[in-house]
């Protein structure tokens, strides 16, 4: 039996405009763009990775930004909330920062000794900033970003999976992947690996009357769990196959290796290796500033560049301007999550283009 995953590796979501996406996650949330590459399975679109200074597993949110992509629909069979960890005492600072930029933000009802702010990114992806009173996040801040280190995002905190019927999903999490039940409150069950700290938590939300989700812009495409190395990943593939799970072959993603499968409720899951990491093809100080392609796509670089929109990376020397866009009708909320958040505005950018 392979070792239990050690936490969340990354979350991958769908966006529409790559420039607006980069501006928001860099200039608003203060994450570092650690890799600018393409979707290896559809190289006519970017794959943008954001995280901490080195793009360590557990800090990462990534996007496939398809220009003109329609808006998705939140519902069952999806990851409906992606939560980031921030230091205790920082939520007031974050609230003021977001409100000053005309970004709609809501306080989430306290749960499990957590306080949280909820907001949406420019495509409507639901995000939480979570501070926990007793679970100190020891991950280092990125000190060179636009957010002061004492308030900056430390990495992923948790994800929330919404299910019409959670029985088979819970069975896979606990009896196959090795998660354990940590807490239950209302229609939410919390599962964890290790000690249940930041980056080690998944919530399963039971919503039998909600519509089925539709994956498109503003929704999560998949979540990835961490495994340390290739041997463990191969063991996981064998284990899942023996249990009758339809799992993909191991795929080389350059910065980690991956297998994919769906849990019974429909959420696409991945198990990804921690190594080799994002400095495999560019130095730490240059992460994200150049278009990187895997060897099998390198011969098509010029053709790929011609179809990709230019991506300007803003510097952080000046405060960017924000324009509020009209809010679109929102999906129904839940008692401890916002149901009336509008849509955050975009960020004006300056700086150099990705080369």
N, C-alpha and C positions, 0 to 999 in steps of 0.2 A: 504494500500500500504506500503510495507516495505521500510525502509530507504535506500537511495542510497548507494552503496558500498563506503567505505572510501578510496579506492586506491587499489594498487596491493598487494596481500598477498605473492605470490611466483610465480616463473616460474619453470616448470619442463621440462627437456630436456633428450635426449637419448645420451649416450656415449658408448664407446666400452671398453677400458681397465680401470678398476677402479683405479689402481695405478697411471696411467698417469693423469687421471682426478683429483685425489686428489692432486697430486703434483702441477698441474697447478693452480688450484683455491686457494690452500693454499699458495704456495711459490711464485707464480707470482702475482696473483691479491691480495693476502694478506687477503682473507676471512677466517673466522673461520669455521672449520668443526664442526657443532653444534649437528649433530646427525648421527650416523652410525647405520642404520637399514636395513631392507629388503623391497622389494616391497611386500606389504601385499597380493597382488593378484597373485604374482609369486615369492615366497620366495626363489627361487634359484638364485636370483640376489640381489645385494645391492640396497638400496635407500640411497643416500648420500645427506645431507642437508648442505649448506654453507650459512653464513650470518654474522651478526655483533656479538658482544660479547655474547649476550643472544639469538640470533636467532629470533629477533623480526619480526613480520609480516612487509612486505615491504622491508626487507633486503635480502630475501631468494632466492637462486637459488638451485634447487635440480636436481639430476640425477639418472636415471636408467642406470647403466653401464653394458651392455651385452657384455662379451668378444666375439670378432669375429663378432660383429654386422656389417652389411654392411653399407656403407655410404648412408645417405639419400639425398634427392634432395630438394633444396629450390624452392618454387613456390607459387602459389595461394592456399588459404585455409590454410595458416600457419602463425604462428608468425615467421617472418624472421629476426628480430633483437631484441636483448635484451640489453638494455642500463642501465649502472650503473652511479650513481652520484658521482662525485669527486669535491673537492673544486675548486673554481675559482683560477686560477694561477698555478694549478698543472699539466696541460696537458704537458707542456714542460718536467717536471720531469718524468712523465709517459712515454713520448716518448723516452727519453734517457734510462730509465730502460728497456723498451721492446726491443729497438734496441740492447742494450748491450747483450741481451740474444738471439739474432738472431731471434727474433719474428717479422714477417712482420707486419707493422703498417701503416695506412694511415690517413691523415687528412681529415675529412669530411667537405664539404662546409658548412659554417656557415648558420644556419637557426634559426629563432625565437630567436635571441639573445643567441644562444647556440654555443659553440665550442665543437668539439668532435674528438676523435681518434677512429678508427675502427681497429679491429684485429679479429683473429679467434683462438678458442681454439684448442687443439690437434685433435679433431674430426671434425673441420671445422665449429663449431657453431659461427655465426657472433655476435660479441660483440662490443658495443660502450662504451667508457668512456666519459661522458658528463659533461661539466662545464657551468653553466648558470650565466650570469652577474648579474641578478637581482632577482634570486630565490635562496636565501641562504638556504642551507641544514643544518638544525640544529640538525640532528641526530648525535649521538656521535660516534667517531671513536673507533675502537678496538685498544687499545694502546699496547697490548702484541704481536701483529703480526709482520711480517717481513717488513711491510710498515710503515714509520713514520706517526704518527697520522695526521700531517698537510696535508698529501697527500692521505690518505687512502680512499678507497671506503666507502661511507656512506650508501649505499643501492641501491635498484633499482631506476632508474629514469623513464623509460618508456618502453613500448614494441611497436613494429611495426607489424601490421597485414597486410598481402598482400592479396588482393582480386581481382578476375577477374571482378566482378560486386559488388560494395559496397553498393548498395541501401538498400537491406534488412538488411545487417549488421549494417549500420548506424541507421536504424529504430530500431533495437533491442537495440543498445547502448543508444540511446537517449530516445525513447518512453517507453522502458521496464526497462532498468537498471538505467536510470536517468543521464547519462552522458550529457554534453553540449558541443557544438562546440566551440572551443577556437580560432582556426585559420585555414586558408587554404593557401597552397602555392604549385603551380604546381599540381601534381597528388596526393598530400598528404593532408589529413585532420586530424587535431589534436582535440581530445576530452579529457575532463577532468572531474573529480569530485572535490569537494571542491574548492581550489584556483588555481589549476593547477600547484602545486609545484612538487618537486621530489617525485616519487612514486605514482603520481595521474594522469598520462598521458598515453593515448594510441593513437598512430598514425594509421590511415587506409590509406594504399597505394593502389591506383587503377592501376592494371596491367592487362588489358584485354587480352593481347597477350602472357603473361607468361604461361609456362606449369603448370600443377597441381603439387603441392608439394608432396613429399613422405616422411613420417615420419620414420626415422631410425637414425643411429648414426649421430650426428652433427646437429640435428634439434630439435625444441621445440615440446614437447609432448602436453602440455597444459599450460594455464595461470589461475591463481586463483585470484579472487577479495576478498577483505576483508569485513566481516560483524562482528559486535562486539560479538554476542552471539548466543546461540541456538534458542532463541525465534525469532530473526530476520531471522535466516536461515530457520526455519520452515515456516515463513511468505513468504520468497522468494520461497521456494519450492511450496507452495500453489499458489502464484501469477503466477509462470511460468507454472504450470500445468493448471491453468485456462485459460492461453493464448495459450494453445495447444502445449507448448514446451515439448519435450520428455526429462524428467529430471529423474535422478536416485534417488533411496531412499537415505536418509542420511547415510553416511558411517563414521565410527569411524576410524580416522587416528592416534589415540593416542594423538597427540599434537594439533590437531584441528579436527573439523568435517566438512564433505564435501558433496556437491551435484555437479553433473556434467551434462552438456548439451552442445550441439553444436550450435554455431551461424549459420545463414543461409549459410555463405560462407564455413563452414566446420571446423573452428577452435574449438577445444575442450576447453570449459570454465568450471571453477569451482568457486563456492562460498564457502569460508572457514572461519571458526570462528577464532577470535583472540586467544581465550583460548582453552585449558589450557596452551599451550606453552611447550618449550623443557626441562624445569626443572621438568616436571611432573614425570620423572623416573630416573633422575640423577642430581647431584648438578651442579651449574653453572661452577665451576672450572673443572669439569670432562666431560663437554659436548663433545660428539663426540669420546671419546677415548675408548669406549667399545661397543660391539655389543649389541644393545637393540632390544628386540622382544616384540610384544604384547602378552598378556596372552594366547591367543588362539594358538599362535605358539611356546610358551615356551616349551611345551612337546617335540617338534621336534628340539630343539636347536642343539644337537649333529649332527643330520642328516643334518641340514641346514649348520652348520659350515663346514662339510666335503665337501660340493659342492661349497662353496664360496672361491674364491681365497684369499690368505693372503693379508692383506692391511697394509703396513708400513706407519706410520705417521711421516714425517720428522720433526725434530726440526728446529729451526730458528737460531741456534748458528753460523752456517757457511753458506756461500753463496753456493747454489747448482749449479751444472754444467748443461748446456743446450746443447743438440744436435739437430741440425736442420735436419728435415726430408725432403725428396723431396716433393715439392709442387705438388698437384694434380690439374688438370684443374678446374677452378672456374666457377660458374654460372655467367651469364651476370650481370653486376652491374647496378646501377641507377645513375643519375647525381649527387646526393648528398650522395651516399654511394659507398664504394670501390668495384670495380669489378675485381681487380687484386691482391687481397691479397693472399699470399701463406699460407702454413700451419705452425703454430708455432711448435717449437720442444718440446720434452718432458723434464722433469725435473728429474735429479738424486736425489734420496731421501735417507735419513737415518733416524734413530730413531726407535721407538718401533712399534710393531704390534698391531692391534686392537685385543682385547681379549674378 
